[in-house]
Amino acid sequence: HGLNAAATRSRGLQRAEGRSAYSRHSLTMPAFDFWDISEILAEEYKVTVKSTYAVVGGGLLLPSAAGVVKDLPAEAKVQVPFWLAQSLARRNTAAIDLPTDYGSAAQDDLGADAVACRLGEKNGYYFEVGLRLGHLLREQALVDVLFAGLQRRWIEVVTLLGNLGVARLEASPLNPTNASFPATLTWLEHHMFCGGKEAEAQFKRWTDMFGAFKMKASQIIDAPASKRLKAG
């Protein structure tokens, strides 16, 4: 159970995985994408692990004994990057402690008011790492609350963006939650938000090409029955 062998094989196993669907109520492991730099950065998140037994060459993980202790003793707790932690956990070489950022208190906060949680300050890749932790630790409750929280926050992002071509709601000091929400975004949510604003900017540039235009309802999708009754 040499540390170097585990670290080397960890990336190899992850690179061999393809993308797969991640069911909302499933503990299926989200796939790792070798070409996605965000995936690599997300896995640099530090977690605490407890060695199941001695790890040959693992002494370098001990901050106070680097270069002095050759092997990592059994039952020792150390902080390691998530990519290494999940490799050790898969081989039953070490057990991962659930980080405080994803503990019961954090889950309660996310379930009570996901919009008010400052997730970006905890971890820029909060949801990505959390779902992987949920899989490794068999924490179905964590998986469920992360999905529900992401959905609720995505609704808030869409609300702030508003409809294309319609004046959007601006963050106001009179609504503290609404005003602070953009500062709480994770990397994924930030790109959702910026992507929405860019889409509207592109749409506006396109409509500015015309002197006048009239938007009509699409004929591809039928209008709801209630609207058809009013129109008829």
N, C-alpha and C positions, 0 to 999 in steps of 0.2 A: 504494500500500500504506500509506495513512495509518493511523496508530494509532487515531484516533478512529473511523474508519469500521469498522475491524476489531472494535473493542470493542463498537460499537453493533450491528453485524450478528450478532455472536456470540450474544448473548442472544436475538435474534430467531429465529435458526436453531434454537436449542435449544428455544424455546417451541413451535416448530412440530412438534417430534417428539412422537409418542405413545408410550405404554408398549408394550414388546415383550418377548417371552420371551428370556431370556439363557441359552443352552445352556452346560452345564458345560464343554464342550470347544470352544467357539466363541469367536472374537474379535469377534463382533457387538457393536457399541457399545451399552451400556445406555442406555435412553431417559431423557431429562430431563423431570421433571415440574414445570411452571411453578408449580403451587400448593403444592409441597412446600418448606417453609422449610428443612428439613434438607438438601435438595439444594443450595440456595443457599449455606448455611453451609459445606457440604462443599467447594464449589468456591472457597472463599476460601483453601484450602491453598496455601502458597507453593512454587513450583518454579522451578528455574533454566532459562532458555532462552538459546540462542545464535542471534543474528540471522543469517539467510542472506545478506541484503544490507541496505543502508541502509533504515531505516523513517522515513518522513516524519512529523515530529511526535513521534517516539519518544524524544527527548532527555529528556523528563520522567521516564522510567523509570530514568535514571542517578542514583543517590542523591547523588553528589558534584557533579553538574553540572545539577541541576534548575534550570530557568530560565535557564541559561547556554548549554547546547548544545541547539539546536533539534531536530536529527534524531538518531536512534540509528544509529551507524555499523555497517557490516557486521562480522560476527565478534565482536560485543560480547556479553558475558554479563551478564544481569540477572535479578533475581528478580521474578516477577510472580504474581498469583493464578492458580489453575489454570484458571478460566473464560477468562481472556485467553490463557493459554499454549496451550490446546487450539484456540482460534480461530486463533492465529498458525501453529500446526503444520499445521492443515488446509489452510491457504493456502500452505504451504511458505515462509512468511515467516521462521520460526524453528524450530529443533530443540529438543526438550525433553530435558534431561539426566535420567536416571532417578535420583530422589532416593535418598539413602542408606537411608532408611526402607524402601525396596523393593529395594535392591541384592542382590547375590548372597549376602552374609553374612546379611542379614535373611531372605532366602528359605530359606537353610540352617537358620537358627534356627527358623523357622516350620514347616519340614518335619520337623525333629528332635523338637520338643516345642512344639506350638502353644499348649498350655494355659499354659506357663510364660512365654510372650512377653507383655510389658507393652504391648500394642498401644494401649490407651487413652491412654498417655502420649505416644506418637508422633504419633497423629492420631485424634481422636474419630470420624472417618469413614474409618478405615483401609481397609476393604474396598471401600467405594464409590469412593474415589479410585483405589485400586490397580487395580480392574478397568478403569476408564477409561484409566489409564496403560497397562495391558496392551494395550488395543485400539489406542491411538495409536502405541505403540512396537512393535507386533507381537511382544510378549513372551508367547508361549504358555506358557512355563515359569512366568512370574509368575501368569498367570491360573489355571493348574492348582494351584499351591501355595496360592493364596488360597482357592480353593474347598475344597481339602482341609483347610486350616487352619480355615476357618469351620465346616466340618462337625464337625471334632474338638472345637472349642470349644463348639459347640452341644450336642454329646453331654454335655460336662462341665456345661453349664448345666442340662440335663435331669436329670443325675445329682444335682446339688445340690438341685434342686427336689424330687426324689423323686416318689412316687405320691400322688394326691389322697387325703387322709384318713389317710395313713401318716406316721409321724414321719420327718422328713427328716434327712439327714446334715448335721450342723453343721460349719462350718469349724473345724479343730483345729490348734493349734500343733505337734502331733505330725506333721502332714502339711503341710509348708511350702507345697507347690504348691496343695493344696486350700484352705489358709487364705488365700493371697494372690490366688487367682484372681478373686474378685469385684472386686478393686481394679484388675484389668487390662482390664476390659471396655470395648469401644468403645460409642458411642452406640447402635448397633443391638443389640448384645448386652445392654446395660443394660436396654433396653426389653423384650427377650425375657425376661430374668430377672425384672424387676419385674412383667411381665404374667403370668408363671407364678404368682408369689406372690399377686397380686391375684385370679387365678382360684381359687386354693385358699381365699382369705379369703371370696370370694363363695359358694363351695360350702359352707363351714362355716356361714356365716350362714343358708343355705338349709336345711341339715340341722338346725340348732338350732331351726327352727320346729316340728319334730316331737318328740314325747315319746320315741318309739322308732322305729327304722326298720331294715330289713334290705335290704342291697344284693344284687341278683341279677344273674347274667350276662345280657348282652343277647342276645336271640334273633335280632337282625338279622344278626350275623356268627357263622358257625359256629365252634365251638371247634376247635382243632388236633386232628388225628387222634390224637396221643398222649394228649391229655386225654380224648377220647371213649372210648378204650379203657379208661383207668383208671376212668372213670365207669360204663362199661357192665359 
